[in-house]
Amino acid sequence: MRVVPTFACMVKSLRMLVESLDKEEKKPETYGLDFWEKSLKRYEEKLKEAPAADNTITNQVQDKKALHKELSRVLRSLAKVIEANYPDNHKDMLQKWGF
């Protein structure tokens, strides 16, 4: 998942909104120009932080995949040991072990 393109698109949309509200003669009462300018500033700040968050997420996913691979290997090995030690009722034993 890439965070940066989504944030960039949102910032671009907010800029367009602020520009059009600035040109508008009748200002909206509830969500006026001030509200959207503050939102734009917050999104621009988050856009600067997004690449670091994107890299962090990518690294965490890579770590998770490596750990998942190792865990799967260990669980398969454990299941084979149970099958070898209990040839007649290995299905029951696997169920007891939570497989």
C-alpha positions in Angstrom: 0.0 0.0 0.0 1.4 3.4 -1.0 0.2 6.3 1.2 1.9 9.1 -0.6 -0.1 9.1 -3.9 -3.4 9.1 -1.9 -2.3 12.0 0.3 -1.0 14.0 -2.7 -4.3 13.6 -4.5 -6.2 14.8 -1.4 -3.9 17.8 -0.9 -4.4 18.7 -4.6 -8.2 18.5 -4.2 -8.1 20.6 -1.0 -6.0 23.3 -2.8 -8.6 23.4 -5.6 -11.4 23.7 -3.0 -9.6 26.5 -1.1 -8.9 28.4 -4.4 -12.5 28.1 -5.5 -13.9 29.2 -2.1 -11.6 32.2 -2.1 -13.1 33.3 -5.4 -16.6 32.6 -4.3 -18.6 35.7 -3.5 -21.0 34.1 -1.0 -18.9 32.4 1.7 -20.3 29.2 3.3 -21.3 29.7 7.0 -20.5 26.3 8.5 -17.4 25.2 6.6 -15.8 28.4 5.3 -12.5 29.3 3.9 -10.8 29.3 7.3 -11.8 25.7 8.0 -10.6 24.4 4.7 -7.3 26.4 4.9 -6.6 24.8 8.3 -7.4 21.4 6.8 -5.1 22.0 3.9 -2.2 22.9 6.2 -2.7 19.7 8.2 -2.8 17.6 5.1 0.3 19.3 3.7 2.1 18.5 6.9 1.0 14.9 6.8 2.1 14.7 3.2 5.6 15.5 4.3 5.5 12.7 6.9 3.9 10.2 4.6 7.1 8.8 2.9 8.5 7.9 6.3 5.3 6.2 7.3 5.2 4.4 4.0 8.7 3.0 4.5 7.9 2.0 8.1 4.8 0.0 6.9 6.8 -1.6 4.1 9.5 -2.7 6.6 6.9 -4.1 9.0 5.2 -6.1 6.3 8.5 -7.6 5.2 9.3 -8.6 8.8 5.9 -10.1 9.1 6.3 -12.2 6.0 9.7 -13.5 7.2 8.3 -14.4 10.6 5.2 -16.0 9.0 7.4 -18.2 6.8 9.5 -19.3 9.8 6.4 -20.0 11.9 4.8 -22.0 9.1 7.9 -24.1 8.8 8.0 -24.9 12.5 4.3 -25.7 12.7 4.6 -28.1 9.7 7.5 -29.8 11.4 5.6 -30.1 14.7 2.6 -31.7 12.8 4.9 -34.2 11.1 6.5 -35.1 14.5 3.0 -35.7 16.0 2.0 -37.8 12.9 5.2 -39.9 13.3 4.7 -40.4 17.1 1.0 -41.2 16.9 0.5 -43.1 13.6 -2.9 -44.6 14.6 -4.5 -41.6 16.1 -2.5 -38.7 14.8 -5.7 -36.8 13.7 -7.0 -36.8 17.3 -3.6 -35.7 18.6 -3.4 -32.9 16.0 -6.8 -31.7 17.1 -5.7 -31.7 20.8 -2.6 -29.6 19.8 -4.9 -27.2 18.0 -4.2 -28.0 14.4 
